[in-house]
Amino acid sequence: MAVRRATIVWAGAILAAAGLLALPLVAFAATSAVTIQGFAYAPTPVTIHVGDTVTWTNRDAAQHSARFAGLGTGTPVLSQNQSGSLTFNSAGTFNYDCAVHGAAMQGTVIVQAVATPAPTAPPTPVPTARPTPVPTAPPTPVPTVAPTAPPTAAQTAAPTTAAPSATASPTVAAAETPTASVSSSAVAAQLTPQPVPSTGPGTVLLALAALAVVALGAIAVFLVRRS
């Protein structure tokens, strides 16, 4: 007996979850009522959206109907307190009359298209900061040494007497010119921006359905343990 009761509770939980999941499918459809009384339709015109249904109910003792000659369809002939329904799946303006009384009874159904939600604007990109360049030190100029003039040998006048003479010329060593050079290099740095993670929303109806199944399952377990 306890097992049978738990099975019934679980079946109820599954049906409840299925009903919650089906809510978005039926929330967009609606039904509009039109009364046929005094050989007239009220209200007329009636405005609906694509996918909606119109139900006509006859309150007269005479028989009536709603016939759409342009669509090739309509309700059956309705006796008193009987109803007939039609679902409209395309937008437009549709005129109808009574199949029994013709042009003496006329009505109109205006079907509007379902509004399309406006697109979401894309996020504005965040500018990335550019790295600051490192200044480069100017090169040091190389000092220049002035050249040294070579010495000039002195000339000796010849004596009146024939005597040998010798002329000495000093030798001067060439001075070495030192050179120095200094170089420097610049260091550059670069920054790389890190990606930003993104998140998305969850589904509320799925959460409600799961909560209903868990709650009813807990009730079933409680009933089994109590039996």
Beta strands, then each sheet from edge to edge (+ up, - down):
strand 1: 31-36
strand 2: 41-42
strand 3: 46-49
strand 4: 53-58
strand 5: 67-68
strand 6: 73-74
strand 7: 83-87
strand 8: 92-98
strand 9: 102-112
sheet 1: 2+ 1- 4- 7+
sheet 2: 3+ 9+ 8-
sheet 3: 5+ 6-
end
